[in-house]
């Protein structure tokens, strides 16, 4: 890997790591979402420093070029991110359903209490 690409890749991985840590610190990103980003930036950092590992991984999976391996890793990352968001959306959907049902029951109770008895 050319030195310029290596330096750029290292800077990008460090930048992503620092930005994610800063966002968690400022409470703009929850810890549960930061794990995937932090692990990805660390893996990228290691693969840039140990380029031979990326080449070995490329030959292990049968890809033609290391860039193909990186694209495959990017697709896997996006799939993991999608699964993480689907899990969270499912939990939130259940919470909204439960809250709506509880709200309807409370509203019914209030209506029953406010009706004058005949």
Biopython code that builds the backbone (N, CA, C, O; Angstrom):
import numpy as np
from Bio.PDB.StructureBuilder import StructureBuilder

atoms = [
    (1, "UNK", "N", (0.866, -1.175, 0.000)),
    (1, "UNK", "CA", (0.000, 0.000, 0.000)),
    (1, "UNK", "C", (0.909, 1.235, 0.000)),
    (1, "UNK", "O", (1.841, 1.333, 0.799)),
    (2, "UNK", "N", (0.624, 2.172, -0.908)),
    (2, "UNK", "CA", (1.425, 3.401, -0.939)),
    (2, "UNK", "C", (1.328, 4.162, 0.391)),
    (2, "UNK", "O", (0.313, 4.100, 1.085)),
    (3, "UNK", "N", (2.399, 4.873, 0.724)),
    (3, "UNK", "CA", (2.491, 5.573, 2.004)),
    (3, "UNK", "C", (1.373, 6.610, 2.145)),
    (3, "UNK", "O", (0.807, 6.762, 3.228)),
    (4, "UNK", "N", (1.055, 7.318, 1.070)),
    (4, "UNK", "CA", (-0.012, 8.324, 1.142)),
    (4, "UNK", "C", (-1.354, 7.688, 1.505)),
    (4, "UNK", "O", (-2.093, 8.222, 2.332)),
    (5, "UNK", "N", (-1.666, 6.556, 0.890)),
    (5, "UNK", "CA", (-2.911, 5.860, 1.210)),
    (5, "UNK", "C", (-2.896, 5.346, 2.643)),
    (5, "UNK", "O", (-3.917, 5.377, 3.331)),
    (6, "UNK", "N", (-1.756, 4.880, 3.084)),
    (6, "UNK", "CA", (-1.646, 4.366, 4.442)),
    (6, "UNK", "C", (-1.855, 5.497, 5.456)),
    (6, "UNK", "O", (-2.580, 5.327, 6.436)),
    (7, "UNK", "N", (-1.231, 6.630, 5.225)),
    (7, "UNK", "CA", (-1.391, 7.772, 6.127)),
    (7, "UNK", "C", (-2.838, 8.248, 6.124)),
    (7, "UNK", "O", (-3.406, 8.519, 7.181)),
    (8, "UNK", "N", (-3.433, 8.350, 4.944)),
    (8, "UNK", "CA", (-4.828, 8.794, 4.857)),
    (8, "UNK", "C", (-5.756, 7.822, 5.593)),
    (8, "UNK", "O", (-6.646, 8.249, 6.328)),
    (9, "UNK", "N", (-5.551, 6.534, 5.395)),
    (9, "UNK", "CA", (-6.400, 5.532, 6.051)),
    (9, "UNK", "C", (-6.240, 5.569, 7.568)),
    (9, "UNK", "O", (-7.221, 5.439, 8.300)),
    (10, "UNK", "N", (-5.022, 5.745, 8.035)),
    (10, "UNK", "CA", (-4.788, 5.857, 9.475)),
    (10, "UNK", "C", (-5.470, 7.093, 10.044)),
    (10, "UNK", "O", (-6.076, 7.037, 11.114)),
    (11, "UNK", "N", (-5.372, 8.202, 9.331)),
    (11, "UNK", "CA", (-6.016, 9.434, 9.796)),
    (11, "UNK", "C", (-7.534, 9.291, 9.836)),
    (11, "UNK", "O", (-8.180, 9.770, 10.767)),
    (12, "UNK", "N", (-8.096, 8.640, 8.836)),
    (12, "UNK", "CA", (-9.549, 8.445, 8.804)),
    (12, "UNK", "C", (-9.993, 7.553, 9.970)),
    (12, "UNK", "O", (-10.984, 7.852, 10.637)),
    (13, "UNK", "N", (-9.271, 6.473, 10.212)),
    (13, "UNK", "CA", (-9.666, 5.582, 11.308)),
    (13, "UNK", "C", (-9.520, 6.270, 12.660)),
    (13, "UNK", "O", (-10.370, 6.091, 13.533)),
    (14, "UNK", "N", (-8.473, 7.043, 12.848)),
    (14, "UNK", "CA", (-8.303, 7.795, 14.097)),
    (14, "UNK", "C", (-9.402, 8.848, 14.224)),
    (14, "UNK", "O", (-9.960, 9.037, 15.304)),
    (15, "UNK", "N", (-9.709, 9.525, 13.134)),
    (15, "UNK", "CA", (-10.759, 10.549, 13.146)),
    (15, "UNK", "C", (-12.106, 9.945, 13.543)),
    (15, "UNK", "O", (-12.813, 10.500, 14.384)),
    (16, "UNK", "N", (-12.460, 8.814, 12.941)),
    (16, "UNK", "CA", (-13.739, 8.157, 13.271)),
    (16, "UNK", "C", (-13.763, 7.765, 14.742)),
    (16, "UNK", "O", (-14.764, 7.976, 15.427)),
    (17, "UNK", "N", (-12.680, 7.203, 15.222)),
    (17, "UNK", "CA", (-12.604, 6.780, 16.628)),
    (17, "UNK", "C", (-12.789, 7.973, 17.565)),
    (17, "UNK", "O", (-13.576, 7.905, 18.510)),
    (18, "UNK", "N", (-12.070, 9.058, 17.307)),
    (18, "UNK", "CA", (-12.138, 10.248, 18.169)),
    (18, "UNK", "C", (-13.522, 10.892, 18.104)),
    (18, "UNK", "O", (-14.057, 11.302, 19.134)),
    (19, "UNK", "N", (-14.099, 10.986, 16.926)),
    (19, "UNK", "CA", (-15.426, 11.591, 16.780)),
    (19, "UNK", "C", (-16.482, 10.769, 17.520)),
    (19, "UNK", "O", (-17.350, 11.335, 18.184)),
    (20, "UNK", "N", (-16.416, 9.461, 17.412)),
    (20, "UNK", "CA", (-17.390, 8.604, 18.103)),
    (20, "UNK", "C", (-17.241, 8.755, 19.618)),
    (20, "UNK", "O", (-18.238, 8.891, 20.327)),
    (21, "UNK", "N", (-16.019, 8.733, 20.111)),
    (21, "UNK", "CA", (-15.787, 8.919, 21.552)),
    (21, "UNK", "C", (-16.322, 10.275, 22.001)),
    (21, "UNK", "O", (-16.959, 10.375, 23.049)),
    (22, "UNK", "N", (-16.065, 11.314, 21.215)),
    (22, "UNK", "CA", (-16.540, 12.654, 21.565)),
    (22, "UNK", "C", (-18.071, 12.723, 21.569)),
    (22, "UNK", "O", (-18.663, 13.351, 22.446)),
    (23, "UNK", "N", (-18.704, 12.079, 20.593)),
    (23, "UNK", "CA", (-20.168, 12.079, 20.534)),
    (23, "UNK", "C", (-20.773, 11.334, 21.724)),
    (23, "UNK", "O", (-21.803, 11.748, 22.258)),
    (24, "UNK", "N", (-20.138, 10.242, 22.139)),
    (24, "UNK", "CA", (-20.619, 9.516, 23.318)),
    (24, "UNK", "C", (-20.429, 10.383, 24.562)),
    (24, "UNK", "O", (-21.306, 10.442, 25.423)),
    (25, "UNK", "N", (-19.293, 11.045, 24.649)),
    (25, "UNK", "CA", (-19.010, 11.899, 25.802)),
    (25, "UNK", "C", (-20.005, 13.048, 25.910)),
    (25, "UNK", "O", (-20.407, 13.424, 27.011)),
    (26, "UNK", "N", (-20.398, 13.600, 24.777)),
    (26, "UNK", "CA", (-21.366, 14.712, 24.765)),
    (26, "UNK", "C", (-22.811, 14.232, 24.759)),
    (26, "UNK", "O", (-23.736, 15.037, 24.647)),
    (27, "UNK", "N", (-23.005, 12.928, 24.878)),
    (27, "UNK", "CA", (-24.337, 12.319, 24.923)),
    (27, "UNK", "C", (-25.148, 12.547, 23.632)),
    (27, "UNK", "O", (-26.377, 12.601, 23.667)),
    (28, "UNK", "N", (-24.461, 12.677, 22.521)),
    (28, "UNK", "CA", (-25.156, 12.769, 21.242)),
    (28, "UNK", "C", (-25.261, 11.398, 20.575)),
    (28, "UNK", "O", (-25.993, 11.219, 19.602)),
    (29, "UNK", "N", (-24.516, 10.442, 21.116)),
    (29, "UNK", "CA", (-24.553, 9.070, 20.615)),
    (29, "UNK", "C", (-24.508, 8.148, 21.821)),
    (29, "UNK", "O", (-23.675, 8.310, 22.713)),
    (30, "UNK", "N", (-25.409, 7.185, 21.837)),
    (30, "UNK", "CA", (-25.459, 6.256, 22.971)),
    (30, "UNK", "C", (-24.359, 5.210, 22.836)),
    (30, "UNK", "O", (-23.905, 4.893, 21.737)),
    (31, "UNK", "N", (-23.946, 4.686, 23.982)),
    (31, "UNK", "CA", (-22.857, 3.719, 24.003)),
    (31, "UNK", "C", (-23.184, 2.481, 23.180)),
    (31, "UNK", "O", (-22.311, 1.926, 22.513)),
    (32, "UNK", "N", (-24.428, 2.052, 23.226)),
    (32, "UNK", "CA", (-24.813, 0.836, 22.511)),
    (32, "UNK", "C", (-24.614, 0.953, 21.007)),
    (32, "UNK", "O", (-24.369, -0.048, 20.333)),
    (33, "UNK", "N", (-24.717, 2.175, 20.476)),
    (33, "UNK", "CA", (-24.517, 2.366, 19.038)),
    (33, "UNK", "C", (-23.054, 2.611, 18.695)),
    (33, "UNK", "O", (-22.645, 2.436, 17.547)),
    (34, "UNK", "N", (-22.282, 3.006, 19.665)),
    (34, "UNK", "CA", (-20.891, 3.363, 19.400)),
    (34, "UNK", "C", (-19.994, 2.142, 19.251)),
    (34, "UNK", "O", (-18.943, 2.232, 18.615)),
    (35, "UNK", "N", (-20.377, 1.016, 19.815)),
    (35, "UNK", "CA", (-19.503, -0.162, 19.822)),
    (35, "UNK", "C", (-19.132, -0.584, 18.411)),
    (35, "UNK", "O", (-17.962, -0.830, 18.121)),
    (36, "UNK", "N", (-20.114, -0.668, 17.543)),
    (36, "UNK", "CA", (-19.859, -1.108, 16.171)),
    (36, "UNK", "C", (-18.911, -0.147, 15.454)),
    (36, "UNK", "O", (-18.021, -0.583, 14.724)),
    (37, "UNK", "N", (-19.096, 1.151, 15.657)),
    (37, "UNK", "CA", (-18.229, 2.146, 15.023)),
    (37, "UNK", "C", (-16.807, 2.071, 15.574)),
    (37, "UNK", "O", (-15.842, 2.157, 14.815)),
    (38, "UNK", "N", (-16.676, 1.913, 16.874)),
    (38, "UNK", "CA", (-15.339, 1.852, 17.483)),
    (38, "UNK", "C", (-14.595, 0.599, 17.041)),
    (38, "UNK", "O", (-13.408, 0.658, 16.717)),
    (39, "UNK", "N", (-15.289, -0.531, 17.026)),
    (39, "UNK", "CA", (-14.649, -1.770, 16.581)),
    (39, "UNK", "C", (-14.223, -1.667, 15.123)),
    (39, "UNK", "O", (-13.137, -2.117, 14.758)),
    (40, "UNK", "N", (-15.060, -1.086, 14.302)),
    (40, "UNK", "CA", (-14.732, -0.933, 12.881)),
    (40, "UNK", "C", (-13.509, -0.047, 12.688)),
    (40, "UNK", "O", (-12.628, -0.368, 11.890)),
    (41, "UNK", "N", (-13.449, 1.061, 13.412)),
    (41, "UNK", "CA", (-12.285, 1.946, 13.263)),
    (41, "UNK", "C", (-11.008, 1.272, 13.764)),
    (41, "UNK", "O", (-9.937, 1.476, 13.192)),
    (42, "UNK", "N", (-11.111, 0.474, 14.823)),
    (42, "UNK", "CA", (-9.931, -0.248, 15.310)),
    (42, "UNK", "C", (-9.475, -1.311, 14.308)),
    (42, "UNK", "O", (-8.278, -1.472, 14.068)),
    (43, "UNK", "N", (-10.428, -2.029, 13.730)),
    (43, "UNK", "CA", (-10.072, -3.037, 12.721)),
    (43, "UNK", "C", (-9.415, -2.375, 11.518)),
    (43, "UNK", "O", (-8.422, -2.876, 10.991)),
    (44, "UNK", "N", (-9.968, -1.255, 11.090)),
    (44, "UNK", "CA", (-9.386, -0.525, 9.960)),
    (44, "UNK", "C", (-7.959, -0.087, 10.292)),
    (44, "UNK", "O", (-7.061, -0.203, 9.459)),
    (45, "UNK", "N", (-7.757, 0.411, 11.497)),
    (45, "UNK", "CA", (-6.437, 0.865, 11.936)),
    (45, "UNK", "C", (-5.436, -0.290, 11.897)),
    (45, "UNK", "O", (-4.322, -0.138, 11.396)),
    (46, "UNK", "N", (-5.842, -1.446, 12.429)),
    (46, "UNK", "CA", (-4.952, -2.606, 12.462)),
    (46, "UNK", "C", (-4.655, -3.105, 11.055)),
    (46, "UNK", "O", (-3.510, -3.439, 10.750)),
    (47, "UNK", "N", (-5.660, -3.161, 10.199)),
    (47, "UNK", "CA", (-5.439, -3.659, 8.838)),
    (47, "UNK", "C", (-4.550, -2.727, 8.021)),
    (47, "UNK", "O", (-3.846, -3.175, 7.116)),
    (48, "UNK", "N", (-4.580, -1.444, 8.333)),
    (48, "UNK", "CA", (-3.693, -0.519, 7.630)),
    (48, "UNK", "C", (-2.254, -0.720, 8.106)),
    (48, "UNK", "O", (-1.318, -0.716, 7.305)),
    (49, "UNK", "N", (-2.090, -0.893, 9.409)),
    (49, "UNK", "CA", (-0.738, -1.113, 9.930)),
    (49, "UNK", "C", (-0.193, -2.489, 9.554)),
    (49, "UNK", "O", (1.001, -2.635, 9.295)),
    (50, "UNK", "N", (-1.042, -3.470, 9.525)),
    (50, "UNK", "CA", (-0.652, -4.840, 9.174)),
    (50, "UNK", "C", (-1.276, -5.191, 7.831)),
    (50, "UNK", "O", (-2.180, -6.023, 7.757)),
    (51, "UNK", "N", (-0.791, -4.555, 6.773)),
    (51, "UNK", "CA", (-1.349, -4.731, 5.435)),
    (51, "UNK", "C", (-1.270, -6.192, 4.994)),
    (51, "UNK", "O", (-2.116, -6.662, 4.234)),
    (52, "UNK", "N", (-0.253, -6.906, 5.473)),
    (52, "UNK", "CA", (-0.118, -8.322, 5.105)),
    (52, "UNK", "C", (-1.317, -9.129, 5.623)),
    (52, "UNK", "O", (-1.708, -10.121, 5.008)),
    (53, "UNK", "N", (-1.892, -8.711, 6.737)),
    (53, "UNK", "CA", (-3.080, -9.398, 7.247)),
    (53, "UNK", "C", (-4.250, -9.217, 6.287)),
    (53, "UNK", "O", (-5.016, -10.150, 6.046)),
    (54, "UNK", "N", (-4.382, -7.998, 5.738)),
    (54, "UNK", "CA", (-5.444, -7.745, 4.765)),
    (54, "UNK", "C", (-5.232, -8.589, 3.512)),
    (54, "UNK", "O", (-6.185, -9.140, 2.961)),
    (55, "UNK", "N", (-3.985, -8.688, 3.066)),
    (55, "UNK", "CA", (-3.680, -9.518, 1.899)),
    (55, "UNK", "C", (-3.973, -10.988, 2.203)),
    (55, "UNK", "O", (-4.510, -11.704, 1.358)),
    (56, "UNK", "N", (-3.620, -11.436, 3.413)),
    (56, "UNK", "CA", (-3.895, -12.824, 3.794)),
    (56, "UNK", "C", (-5.398, -13.073, 3.874)),
    (56, "UNK", "O", (-5.877, -14.119, 3.435)),
    (57, "UNK", "N", (-6.146, -12.115, 4.434)),
    (57, "UNK", "CA", (-7.607, -12.243, 4.491)),
    (57, "UNK", "C", (-8.200, -12.280, 3.087)),
    (57, "UNK", "O", (-9.143, -13.025, 2.821)),
    (58, "UNK", "N", (-7.646, -11.480, 2.200)),
    (58, "UNK", "CA", (-8.105, -11.452, 0.808)),
    (58, "UNK", "C", (-7.914, -12.815, 0.151)),
    (58, "UNK", "O", (-8.814, -13.315, -0.524)),
    (59, "UNK", "N", (-6.749, -13.412, 0.348)),
    (59, "UNK", "CA", (-6.522, -14.734, -0.256)),
    (59, "UNK", "C", (-7.358, -15.812, 0.432)),
    (59, "UNK", "O", (-7.768, -16.781, -0.206)),
    (60, "UNK", "N", (-7.612, -15.645, 1.736)),
    (60, "UNK", "CA", (-8.422, -16.624, 2.468)),
    (60, "UNK", "C", (-9.856, -16.657, 1.955)),
    (60, "UNK", "O", (-10.437, -17.732, 1.803)),
    (61, "UNK", "N", (-10.435, -15.476, 1.686)),
    (61, "UNK", "CA", (-11.822, -15.463, 1.209)),
    (61, "UNK", "C", (-11.914, -15.625, -0.305)),
    (61, "UNK", "O", (-13.008, -15.767, -0.853)),
    (62, "UNK", "N", (-10.774, -15.605, -0.976)),
    (62, "UNK", "CA", (-10.764, -15.845, -2.411)),
    (62, "UNK", "C", (-11.038, -14.614, -3.245)),
    (62, "UNK", "O", (-11.402, -14.732, -4.415)),
    (63, "UNK", "N", (-10.873, -13.443, -2.676)),
    (63, "UNK", "CA", (-11.086, -12.210, -3.429)),
    (63, "UNK", "C", (-9.848, -11.929, -4.284)),
    (63, "UNK", "O", (-8.752, -12.412, -3.999)),
    (64, "UNK", "N", (-10.048, -11.150, -5.320)),
    (64, "UNK", "CA", (-8.944, -10.841, -6.222)),
    (64, "UNK", "C", (-8.019, -9.762, -5.704)),
    (64, "UNK", "O", (-6.801, -9.846, -5.866)),
    (65, "UNK", "N", (-8.592, -8.753, -5.083)),
    (65, "UNK", "CA", (-7.805, -7.609, -4.619)),
    (65, "UNK", "C", (-8.159, -7.266, -3.176)),
    (65, "UNK", "O", (-9.265, -7.560, -2.722)),
    (66, "UNK", "N", (-7.232, -6.649, -2.458)),
    (66, "UNK", "CA", (-7.545, -6.199, -1.100)),
    (66, "UNK", "C", (-8.699, -5.193, -1.050)),
    (66, "UNK", "O", (-9.437, -5.145, -0.067)),
    (67, "UNK", "N", (-8.853, -4.399, -2.099)),
    (67, "UNK", "CA", (-9.965, -3.446, -2.113)),
    (67, "UNK", "C", (-11.309, -4.173, -2.151)),
    (67, "UNK", "O", (-12.295, -3.693, -1.590)),
    (68, "UNK", "N", (-11.345, -5.326, -2.811)),
    (68, "UNK", "CA", (-12.568, -6.129, -2.827)),
    (68, "UNK", "C", (-12.905, -6.602, -1.416)),
    (68, "UNK", "O", (-14.069, -6.617, -1.017)),
    (69, "UNK", "N", (-11.884, -6.984, -0.675)),
    (69, "UNK", "CA", (-12.087, -7.397, 0.713)),
    (69, "UNK", "C", (-12.614, -6.241, 1.539)),
    (69, "UNK", "O", (-13.500, -6.430, 2.372)),
    (70, "UNK", "N", (-12.085, -5.051, 1.323)),
    (70, "UNK", "CA", (-12.558, -3.876, 2.058)),
    (70, "UNK", "C", (-14.014, -3.571, 1.719)),
    (70, "UNK", "O", (-14.795, -3.227, 2.607)),
    (71, "UNK", "N", (-14.388, -3.692, 0.453)),
    (71, "UNK", "CA", (-15.784, -3.478, 0.068)),
    (71, "UNK", "C", (-16.690, -4.529, 0.717)),
    (71, "UNK", "O", (-17.785, -4.206, 1.178)),
    (72, "UNK", "N", (-16.238, -5.771, 0.754)),
    (72, "UNK", "CA", (-17.009, -6.826, 1.409)),
    (72, "UNK", "C", (-17.178, -6.514, 2.898)),
    (72, "UNK", "O", (-18.261, -6.685, 3.456)),
    (73, "UNK", "N", (-16.105, -6.058, 3.528)),
    (73, "UNK", "CA", (-16.179, -5.685, 4.949)),
    (73, "UNK", "C", (-17.132, -4.511, 5.153)),
    (73, "UNK", "O", (-17.857, -4.462, 6.147)),
    (74, "UNK", "N", (-17.132, -3.571, 4.219)),
    (74, "UNK", "CA", (-18.047, -2.435, 4.319)),
    (74, "UNK", "C", (-19.504, -2.898, 4.207)),
    (74, "UNK", "O", (-20.370, -2.403, 4.929)),
    (75, "UNK", "N", (-19.767, -3.826, 3.323)),
    (75, "UNK", "CA", (-21.124, -4.358, 3.172)),
    (75, "UNK", "C", (-21.542, -5.105, 4.439)),
    (75, "UNK", "O", (-22.674, -4.965, 4.902)),
    (76, "UNK", "N", (-20.634, -5.892, 4.992)),
    (76, "UNK", "CA", (-20.940, -6.606, 6.242)),
    (76, "UNK", "C", (-21.208, -5.611, 7.361)),
    (76, "UNK", "O", (-22.125, -5.807, 8.159)),
    (77, "UNK", "N", (-20.414, -4.541, 7.426)),
    (77, "UNK", "CA", (-20.622, -3.498, 8.432)),
    (77, "UNK", "C", (-22.006, -2.882, 8.298)),
    (77, "UNK", "O", (-22.708, -2.704, 9.294)),
    (78, "UNK", "N", (-22.401, -2.557, 7.079)),
    (78, "UNK", "CA", (-23.716, -1.968, 6.855)),
    (78, "UNK", "C", (-24.839, -2.942, 7.209)),
    (78, "UNK", "O", (-25.880, -2.531, 7.720)),
    (79, "UNK", "N", (-24.631, -4.219, 6.941)),
    (79, "UNK", "CA", (-25.633, -5.206, 7.316)),
    (79, "UNK", "C", (-25.757, -5.302, 8.840)),
    (79, "UNK", "O", (-26.868, -5.381, 9.363)),
    (80, "UNK", "N", (-24.643, -5.295, 9.544)),
    (80, "UNK", "CA", (-24.680, -5.330, 11.008)),
    (80, "UNK", "C", (-25.354, -4.086, 11.571)),
    (80, "UNK", "O", (-26.105, -4.162, 12.543)),
    (81, "UNK", "N", (-25.084, -2.954, 10.960)),
    (81, "UNK", "CA", (-25.724, -1.708, 11.382)),
    (81, "UNK", "C", (-27.232, -1.777, 11.157)),
    (81, "UNK", "O", (-28.008, -1.328, 12.001)),
    (82, "UNK", "N", (-27.643, -2.332, 10.034)),
    (82, "UNK", "CA", (-29.072, -2.489, 9.750)),
    (82, "UNK", "C", (-29.742, -3.432, 10.741)),
    (82, "UNK", "O", (-30.854, -3.165, 11.196)),
    (83, "UNK", "N", (-29.078, -4.526, 11.078)),
    (83, "UNK", "CA", (-29.635, -5.463, 12.052)),
    (83, "UNK", "C", (-29.768, -4.788, 13.414)),
    (83, "UNK", "O", (-30.775, -4.961, 14.101)),
    (84, "UNK", "N", (-28.748, -4.019, 13.804)),
    (84, "UNK", "CA", (-28.802, -3.313, 15.078)),
    (84, "UNK", "C", (-29.986, -2.348, 15.114)),
    (84, "UNK", "O", (-30.693, -2.271, 16.119)),
    (85, "UNK", "N", (-30.204, -1.616, 14.030)),
    (85, "UNK", "CA", (-31.323, -0.681, 13.985)),
    (85, "UNK", "C", (-32.664, -1.403, 13.936)),
    (85, "UNK", "O", (-33.636, -0.925, 14.522)),
    (86, "UNK", "N", (-32.740, -2.536, 13.257)),
    (86, "UNK", "CA", (-33.984, -3.313, 13.223)),
    (86, "UNK", "C", (-34.354, -3.820, 14.607)),
    (86, "UNK", "O", (-35.525, -3.812, 14.986)),
    (87, "UNK", "N", (-33.360, -4.258, 15.357)),
    (87, "UNK", "CA", (-33.613, -4.717, 16.729)),
    (87, "UNK", "C", (-34.153, -3.564, 17.562)),
    (87, "UNK", "O", (-35.119, -3.731, 18.306)),
    (88, "UNK", "N", (-33.532, -2.393, 17.440)),
    (88, "UNK", "CA", (-33.968, -1.230, 18.214)),
    (88, "UNK", "C", (-35.369, -0.794, 17.789)),
    (88, "UNK", "O", (-36.188, -0.454, 18.644)),
    (89, "UNK", "N", (-35.659, -0.798, 16.502)),
    (89, "UNK", "CA", (-36.984, -0.415, 16.009)),
    (89, "UNK", "C", (-38.039, -1.389, 16.529)),
    (89, "UNK", "O", (-39.138, -0.972, 16.894)),
    (90, "UNK", "N", (-37.716, -2.673, 16.565)),
    (90, "UNK", "CA", (-38.662, -3.664, 17.083)),
    (90, "UNK", "C", (-38.984, -3.401, 18.549)),
    (90, "UNK", "O", (-40.145, -3.461, 18.953)),
    (91, "UNK", "N", (-37.958, -3.111, 19.343)),
    (91, "UNK", "CA", (-38.183, -2.805, 20.762)),
    (91, "UNK", "C", (-39.029, -1.550, 20.919)),
    (91, "UNK", "O", (-39.944, -1.512, 21.743)),
    (92, "UNK", "N", (-38.725, -0.523, 20.130)),
    (92, "UNK", "CA", (-39.481, 0.727, 20.218)),
    (92, "UNK", "C", (-40.928, 0.536, 19.770)),
    (92, "UNK", "O", (-41.834, 1.148, 20.336)),
    (93, "UNK", "N", (-41.156, -0.300, 18.769)),
    (93, "UNK", "CA", (-42.513, -0.579, 18.312)),
    (93, "UNK", "C", (-43.327, -1.241, 19.418)),
    (93, "UNK", "O", (-44.485, -0.892, 19.646)),
    (94, "UNK", "N", (-42.710, -2.195, 20.096)),
    (94, "UNK", "CA", (-43.397, -2.844, 21.223)),
    (94, "UNK", "C", (-43.689, -1.847, 22.335)),
    (94, "UNK", "O", (-44.766, -1.883, 22.929)),
    (95, "UNK", "N", (-42.751, -0.964, 22.620)),
    (95, "UNK", "CA", (-42.962, 0.045, 23.659)),
    (95, "UNK", "C", (-44.103, 0.986, 23.293)),
    (95, "UNK", "O", (-44.925, 1.324, 24.145)),
    (96, "UNK", "N", (-44.161, 1.410, 22.040)),
    (96, "UNK", "CA", (-45.236, 2.308, 21.593)),
    (96, "UNK", "C", (-46.587, 1.602, 21.695)),
    (96, "UNK", "O", (-47.569, 2.208, 22.126)),
    (97, "UNK", "N", (-46.647, 0.335, 21.305)),
    (97, "UNK", "CA", (-47.893, -0.422, 21.406)),
    (97, "UNK", "C", (-48.347, -0.524, 22.860)),
    (97, "UNK", "O", (-49.516, -0.298, 23.174)),
    (98, "UNK", "N", (-47.418, -0.863, 23.734)),
    (98, "UNK", "CA", (-47.763, -0.988, 25.152)),
    (98, "UNK", "C", (-48.203, 0.347, 25.741)),
    (98, "UNK", "O", (-49.172, 0.401, 26.499)),
    (99, "UNK", "N", (-47.504, 1.416, 25.402)),
    (99, "UNK", "CA", (-47.883, 2.738, 25.905)),
    (99, "UNK", "C", (-49.245, 3.174, 25.375)),
    (99, "UNK", "O", (-50.024, 3.789, 26.103)),
    (100, "UNK", "N", (-49.535, 2.864, 24.124)),
    (100, "UNK", "CA", (-50.842, 3.208, 23.555)),
    (100, "UNK", "C", (-51.962, 2.460, 24.262)),
    (100, "UNK", "O", (-53.015, 3.028, 24.552)),
    (101, "UNK", "N", (-51.730, 1.197, 24.535)),
    (101, "UNK", "CA", (-52.741, 0.407, 25.236)),
    (101, "UNK", "C", (-52.946, 0.927, 26.663)),
    (101, "UNK", "O", (-54.080, 1.049, 27.127)),
    (102, "UNK", "N", (-51.859, 1.228, 27.342)),
    (102, "UNK", "CA", (-51.971, 1.770, 28.699)),
    (102, "UNK", "C", (-52.678, 3.129, 28.682)),
    (102, "UNK", "O", (-53.497, 3.422, 29.553)),
    (103, "UNK", "N", (-52.356, 3.941, 27.695)),
    (103, "UNK", "CA", (-52.999, 5.256, 27.568)),
    (103, "UNK", "C", (-54.502, 5.100, 27.340)),
    (103, "UNK", "O", (-55.290, 5.850, 27.915)),
    (104, "UNK", "N", (-54.903, 4.156, 26.524)),
    (104, "UNK", "CA", (-56.328, 3.930, 26.267)),
    (104, "UNK", "C", (-57.043, 3.473, 27.534)),
    (104, "UNK", "O", (-58.168, 3.895, 27.799)),
    (105, "UNK", "N", (-56.395, 2.615, 28.315)),
    (105, "UNK", "CA", (-57.003, 2.144, 29.565)),
    (105, "UNK", "C", (-57.141, 3.290, 30.577)),
    (105, "UNK", "O", (-58.165, 3.410, 31.249)),
    (106, "UNK", "N", (-56.116, 4.117, 30.678)),
    (106, "UNK", "CA", (-56.177, 5.264, 31.600)),
    (106, "UNK", "C", (-57.255, 6.241, 31.155)),
    (106, "UNK", "O", (-57.984, 6.779, 31.988)),
    (107, "UNK", "N", (-57.363, 6.475, 29.857)),
    (107, "UNK", "CA", (-58.386, 7.374, 29.330)),
    (107, "UNK", "C", (-59.783, 6.835, 29.632)),
    (107, "UNK", "O", (-60.679, 7.596, 29.996)),
    (108, "UNK", "N", (-59.965, 5.538, 29.484)),
    (108, "UNK", "CA", (-61.251, 4.919, 29.788)),
    (108, "UNK", "C", (-61.584, 5.060, 31.274)),
    (108, "UNK", "O", (-62.728, 5.338, 31.632)),
    (109, "UNK", "N", (-60.601, 4.871, 32.122)),
    (109, "UNK", "CA", (-60.809, 5.032, 33.563)),
    (109, "UNK", "C", (-61.201, 6.463, 33.907)),
    (109, "UNK", "O", (-62.103, 6.685, 34.714)),
    (110, "UNK", "N", (-60.531, 7.425, 33.301)),
    (110, "UNK", "CA", (-60.844, 8.836, 33.560)),
    (110, "UNK", "C", (-62.256, 9.161, 33.099)),
    (110, "UNK", "O", (-62.991, 9.866, 33.791)),
    (111, "UNK", "N", (-62.638, 8.650, 31.935)),
    (111, "UNK", "CA", (-63.992, 8.885, 31.435)),
    (111, "UNK", "C", (-65.033, 8.263, 32.367)),
    (111, "UNK", "O", (-66.078, 8.863, 32.618)),
    (112, "UNK", "N", (-64.759, 7.089, 32.867)),
    (112, "UNK", "CA", (-65.694, 6.412, 33.790)),
    (112, "UNK", "C", (-65.805, 7.175, 35.107)),
    (112, "UNK", "O", (-66.886, 7.235, 35.692)),
    (113, "UNK", "N", (-64.718, 7.751, 35.576)),
    (113, "UNK", "CA", (-64.742, 8.502, 36.828)),
    (113, "UNK", "C", (-65.447, 9.858, 36.679)),
    (113, "UNK", "O", (-66.081, 10.343, 37.616)),
    (114, "UNK", "N", (-65.326, 10.461, 35.492)),
    (114, "UNK", "CA", (-65.900, 11.789, 35.310)),
    (114, "UNK", "C", (-67.381, 11.768, 34.927)),
    (114, "UNK", "O", (-68.043, 12.804, 34.982)),
    (115, "UNK", "N", (-67.901, 10.625, 34.548)),
    (115, "UNK", "CA", (-69.324, 10.548, 34.216)),
    (115, "UNK", "C", (-70.157, 10.605, 35.493)),
    (115, "UNK", "O", (-69.875, 9.885, 36.451)),
    (116, "UNK", "N", (-71.172, 11.451, 35.511)),
    (116, "UNK", "CA", (-72.020, 11.486, 36.697)),
    (116, "UNK", "C", (-72.891, 10.224, 36.758)),
    (116, "UNK", "O", (-73.391, 9.745, 35.740)),
    (117, "UNK", "N", (-73.052, 9.718, 37.941)),
    (117, "UNK", "CA", (-73.856, 8.524, 38.107)),
    (117, "UNK", "C", (-75.347, 8.898, 38.142)),
    (117, "UNK", "O", (-75.721, 9.911, 38.734)),
    (118, "UNK", "N", (-76.170, 8.099, 37.523)),
    (118, "UNK", "CA", (-77.611, 8.370, 37.443)),
    (118, "UNK", "C", (-78.349, 7.607, 38.470)),
    (118, "UNK", "O", (-79.573, 7.708, 38.555)),
]
sb = StructureBuilder()
sb.init_structure("model")
sb.init_model(0)
sb.init_chain("A")
sb.init_seg("    ")
for serial, (resi, resn, name, xyz) in enumerate(atoms, 1):
    if name == "N":
        sb.init_residue(resn, " ", resi, " ")
    sb.init_atom(name, np.array(xyz, "f"), 0.0, 1.0, " ", f" {name:<3s}", serial, name[0])
structure = sb.get_structure()
